[in-house]
Amino acid sequence: MTEHNTAPAGAEPALRDRLVGSIRDLLPRVLGREVAGVTEDTALMDALGLSSTTGLELVLELEDRLELEISVEELGRDDFATVGSLADYVAGNLLAEA
C-alpha cells in the first residue's frame, strides 16, 4: 500500500506526517483496544468502529498531545473517513495561538 500526502494547500508535509503518526499512536487508547496495521488510508469508522464520541475524544487527545488548538466548527463525518482525511482536516484547521 502506498501512502500519499494530500495535505491541504499551505499545510506543511512534516506537520501532516506528525498528525498521521499521532493519530495512529492515539487510536488504541481512544478505542480501548489494540489496532494493528493502521495507515493513513485506514477507514476510521468503517474499519475501526470509531464513533462520533470517540472521534471527538481523538481530536481532544490530539490537541493535548501536540499542544495545538483545532477548530472543530466545520468538522464533519467525512473528515473521519480515514486517518489521512482527519490529518488533512486538522492541518487545515489549526487555530492561531492567542
C-alpha positions, 0 to 999 in steps of 0.5 A: 500500500502506498501512502500519499500526502494530500495535505491541504494547500499551505499545510506543511508535509512534516506537520501532516506526517506528525498528525498521521503518526499521532493519530495512529499512536492515539487510536488504541487508547481512544478505542480501548483496544489494540489496532494493528496495521493502521495507515493513513488510508485506514477507514476510521469508522468503517474499519475501526468502529470509531464513533462520533464520541470517540472521534471527538475524544481523538481530536481532544487527545490530539490537541493535548498531545501536540499542544495545538488548538483545532477548530472543530466548527466545520468538522464533519463525518467525512473528515473521519473517513480515514486517518489521512482525511482527519490529518488533512482536516486538522492541518487545515484547521489549526487555530492561531495561538492567542 
